[in-house]
Amino acid sequence: MTMSELVTACSPDINRSSVYRTVEMFEKLGIIIRIQIGWKYKLELSEPYQQHHHHMYCTQCANTYSIPEDTMLETRLHALATYAGFIPESHQIEIIGTCASCTE
């Protein structure tokens, strides 16, 4: 179900352009972020509102799964950036493949 279908189902009288303007404003304010997954995107609360995590995307069923934060991975990513003289502000990791349900 798309965002507009979900909002319309919850509030049939709402104007679609109002929803998109609100989403745009929430992005500018840093409340939500746009996660690019393949050629589509997903909206999520930004890190001040939820714990940092990464994503796995199943190419068969199109489901997205969250990967919990891993301290060793985060430390290694920060070390790689520092070694390259880069000051990281944020990052996203996306694993694309087939989920366990689709491989059965």
Backbone hydrogen bonds, N-H to C=O, Kabsch-Sander energy under -0.5 kcal/mol:
donor,donor_aa,acceptor,acceptor_aa,energy
6,L,2,T,-2.4
7,V,3,M,-2.7
8,T,4,S,-2.4
9,A,5,E,-2.2
10,C,6,L,-1.8
11,S,7,V,-3.1
14,I,11,S,-1.9
18,S,15,N,-0.7
19,V,15,N,-1.4
20,Y,16,R,-2.1
21,R,17,S,-2.3
22,T,18,S,-2.2
23,V,19,V,-2.5
24,E,20,Y,-2.3
25,M,21,R,-2.3
26,F,22,T,-2.7
27,E,23,V,-2.2
28,K,24,E,-2.2
29,L,25,M,-2.2
30,G,26,F,-0.5
30,G,27,E,-1.1
31,I,26,F,-2.5
32,I,26,F,-1.1
33,I,44,E,-2.9
35,I,33,I,-0.6
35,I,42,K,-3.5
36,Q,34,R,-0.6
37,I,40,K,-2.7
40,K,37,I,-2.1
42,K,35,I,-2.4
44,E,33,I,-2.3
46,S,31,I,-2.7
49,Y,46,S,-2.2
50,Q,46,S,-0.8
54,H,67,I,-2.1
55,H,93,I,-2.4
56,M,65,Y,-2.7
57,Y,95,I,-3.1
58,C,63,N,-2.6
59,T,57,Y,-0.6
59,T,97,G,-3.1
62,A,58,C,-1.5
65,Y,56,M,-3.2
67,I,54,H,-3.2
69,E,52,H,-0.6
71,T,69,E,-0.5
74,E,70,D,-2.6
75,T,71,T,-2.4
76,R,72,M,-2.3
77,L,73,L,-2.7
78,H,74,E,-2.2
79,A,75,T,-2.4
80,L,76,R,-2.6
81,A,77,L,-2.2
82,T,78,H,-2.6
83,Y,79,A,-2.7
84,A,80,L,-1.5
85,G,82,T,-1.8
86,F,81,A,-3.1
89,E,90,S,-0.5
95,I,55,H,-2.8
96,I,94,E,-0.6
97,G,57,Y,-2.5
103,T,99,C,-1.0
104,E,100,A,-0.6
104,E,101,S,-0.5
